[in-house]
Amino acid sequence: MVAGAQPQCALTLADRVAGALWGMFIADALAMPVHWFYGGPSQIRRTFGKLITGYEAPLSGAGSFPESIMALSSTSSAGRGTSDGDIIGSVINHGKKQFWKRGSGYHYHCTLQKGETTLEGEMARLAMRSMTAGGFDLDRMQTEYVDFMTSPGQHNDAYASSYHRVFFQNLGAGKALRKCPSNDGHNVDAIDGLVIPAVVLLAGAALPETEALEAAKRSVNVTRDSPRVAAFVGELSSMMRAVLRGETAAEAAQATATKLLGRPLDVTMADPVVACYVDQNFASLLLLLAKYPGFREAVLANANAGGENVHRGLVLGALMGAQVGASGIDADLKGGLHHSAAIEAEIQAVVAAHIGG
C-alpha cells in the first residue's frame, strides 16, 4: 500500500466503476481552463493568481491566450494550416470558427463554462450512452459519433482535435464511414485516443478481461486509425483491472512502469509538462499516478502540471476514481460539474446496464 492511500477493498465493483466515470469528468473539467499551458505551474499562477484548487472558468477574450496553437491549426484537416476551410464552424463545432482565426489568441476552451467538460469529455459521455444502449458496436457508435458531431448544440467546445477534423474531411470527400478514421502520422497517435476505450473497459468490467479488452481495442477505430494507441489500450486494461480488484492506482502504475521501462518510477521527479503524443503522455500519466495517492490531490496535480493535461486527465481520473469509488469522491467535485445531474444519470444508466448493483 502506498503511503497516504486508503484501503478500498470493501468497495463494490459498481461503486468503483461509477467512481471511475465520475473521475474522468472531474479531472477533465478541472484541467480545462489551463489546458496546454506549457509554462506549467508558473504560467498558471501568473494567469489565475494561484494554482488550480477547484473549477475555474477559462480565459474567454480575444488575445487572452496569444500562444494558442488553435489560431495556427487547420479548420479543414489535421494539424496546422489555414483557417479557410469550413469543417470547423459548419460541419462540426458549429459557430466556433471565429475562435480559430489567425492572430485571434483565444484559449482552446474559451466557450465553455466553469466546471464544463471539453469535447473529449463529451466523447466519453457519448460512449457511455452508446454502451448503455446495448454494449459496444463499432458501426452504431460511429453513426452516433457522426450524428453527435454534425448536429448543432450537442456540445459547446471551441476546439476539436486533429482526429475529428481529418475524420470529417474524409467523410466530406465521400469515403465510406468505416474508411473515415485516419491518421496524419503526427497528431492522431495521441492520449485522447484512450478516452473511448477507457469507457468501454469500464462498461466491460464484469466481463472476462480478454473480452472487454478486445472491444476496447476495436473502439479505437470508431474515430481514428491508430495501432499505436491500440497498443496502449492493453496497458490501460491491465492497470484498470488491477485497481478494480483493489490495488491502488500507484501500485498499478509502478507495475506498468517496471514492465515498460524495466524499473520503478522515481516519484521525486518534477511533475511533467508534456504534449499530446501517446508515448510521452502515457509515461507522464504513470508518474502522476505513482506520485499522488489521493483522488483530489492527483486530479489537481494533473491540472496544475499544464501541457496536455485534459486528455490525460480523463484517463488519470478513471484510474483514481476506480481506486476510491463514487462513494469516495467529494460531493463538491461531483456537484461542481456544469452538467452534474445529466452526468450522474448517464453514469447510473451504464453501471446498471453492465455492472448491476
C-alpha positions, 0 to 999 in steps of 0.5 A: 500500500502506498503511503497516504492511500486508503484501503478500498477493498470493501468497495463494490465493483459498481461503486468503483466503476461509477467512481471511475466515470465520475473521475474522468469528468472531474479531472477533465473539467478541472484541467480545462481552463489551463489546458496546454499551458506549457509554462506549467505551474508558473504560467498558471499562477501568473494567469489565475493568481494561484494554482488550480484548487477547484473549477475555474472558468477559462480565459474567454477574450480575444488575445487572452491566450496569444500562444494558442496553437488553435489560431495556427491549426487547420479548420479543414484537416489535421494539424496546422494550416489555414483557417479557410476551410469550413469543417470547423464552424459548419460541419462540426463545432458549429459557430466556433470558427471565429475562435480559430482565426489567425492572430485571434489568441483565444484559449482552446476552451474559451466557450465553455463554462466553469466546471464544463467538460471539453469535447473529449469529455463529451466523447466519453459521455457519448460512449457511455450512452452508446454502451448503455444502449446495448454494449459496444458496436463499432458501426452504431457508435460511429453513426452516433459519433457522426450524428453527435458531431454534425448536429448543432448544440450537442456540445459547446467546445471551441476546439476539436482535435486533429482526429475529428477534423481529418475524420470529417474531411474524409467523410466530406470527400465521400469515403465510406464511414468505416474508411473515415478514421485516419491518421496524419502520422503526427497528431492522431497517435495521441492520449485522447485516443484512450478516452473511448476505450477507457469507457468501454473497459469500464462498461466491460468490467464484469466481463472476462478481461480478454473480452472487454479488452478486445472491444476496447481495442476495436473502439479505437477505430470508431474515430481514428486509425491508430495501432499505436494507441491500440497498443496502449489500450492493453496497458490501460486494461491491465492497470484498470483491472488491477485497481478494480480488484483493489490495488491502488492506482500507484501500485498499478502504475509502478507495475506498468512502469517496471514492465515498460521501462524495466524499473520503478518510477522515481516519484521525486521527479518534477511533475511533467509538462508534456504534449499530446503524443501517446508515448510521452503522455502515457509515461507522464500519466504513470508518474502522476499516478505513482506520485499522488495517492489521493483522488483530489490531490492527483486530479489537481496535480494533473491540472496544475502540471499544464501541457496536455493535461485534459486528455490525460486527465480523463484517463488519470481520473478513471484510474483514481476514481476506480481506486476510491469509488463514487462513494469516495469522491467529494460531493463538491467535485461531483456537484461542481460539474456544469452538467452534474445531474445529466452526468450522474444519470448517464453514469447510473444508466451504464453501471446498471446496464453492465455492472448491476448493483 
